[in-house]
Amino acid sequence: MHPSSGSAQDTLPAFTAKEINGRTIIGWNNPDIELRQLIIQRSADSLKGYQSIMSMPDPTSFSNGYLVKSTDSIRYFYRIFYVKPNGRYFFTNGKKAIKEIKQILPPPKSSPLAVANQPIKVIVSPPIVTPTFISPITETEKEVVQEAVNYIEEEVNSKKYERVQLNIPVSKIEDIEKISKFIKKDSVVTENMFQPSAFIYINPGGNLMLILPNPEKKHFSFFVYKEDGALLFNMKNIKESKLLIDRSNFMSSGWFNYELYDGQKPKEKSKFFIPPENR
């Protein structure tokens, strides 16, 4: 079989393995919609000792991929084991990931995170003064105003109105403070809520699934940030329509912010939660 045209991925039994910024991306195209199972394996040896590291949740997807954090100590060989109908199974040849040296680039200029640390230039313009024409008060208007002033003075001097002192119990003020603290605390909780997305979800294994429509015709970039805003990792020009990002890329459970772009155009900005690993 030959690689499909118009895509950067190879067609099974061929596949691509590349290492970018300390992460290994395994990608492939699969024209067989009846594929029963597809498992990614790796080994420190090219011929033996392979161990399964991931069973893809949707083996029938045409363009698929898997992202795993690379290790500095071992340069692994990767291969794919897949099963067709009637129990027929195949192993691809093992290969090492090709290291691509790419700098971790900041998000596109349109992102607020990209310009957060940029100096702000403030240009202060002198106020524009517009001349205002005030017509003189007529004698009749003076009389009306004076009558109104006299009426107000008579009402106040007649003592028909008494000043009322509002005595608010201290306990009530304390209750208000407690309520305000509760509201602030609750607002923090509601901020950390996963918003339904058409592009990402967390699978039962705690891994992040990235779903991209027609990636071969677009230029998708994916940026992931820690809660403090520090960039954790990014991927540019993604060509897999379904990419499983292994939980090992996040180092720990918790909330992470992300930004998805198509070229310079932002597609989605939100957050997701990686659950603790079940042991």
Buried (B, 14 or more C-beta within 10 A) or exposed (E): EEBBEEBBBBBBBBBBBBBBBEBBBBBBBBEBEEBBEBBBBBBEEBEEEBEEBBEBBEBEBBBBBBBBBBEEEEEBBBBBBBBBEEEEEEEBEBBBBEEEEEEEEBBBEEBEBBEEEEEEEEEEEEEEEEEEEEEEEEEEEEEEEEEEEEEEEEEEEEEEEEEEEEEEEEEEEEEEEEEEEEEEEEEEEEEEEEEEBEBBBBEEBBBBBBBBEEBBEBBBBBBBBBEEEEBBBBBBEBBBBBBBBBBBBBEEEEBBBBBBBBEEEBBBBBBBEBEEEEE
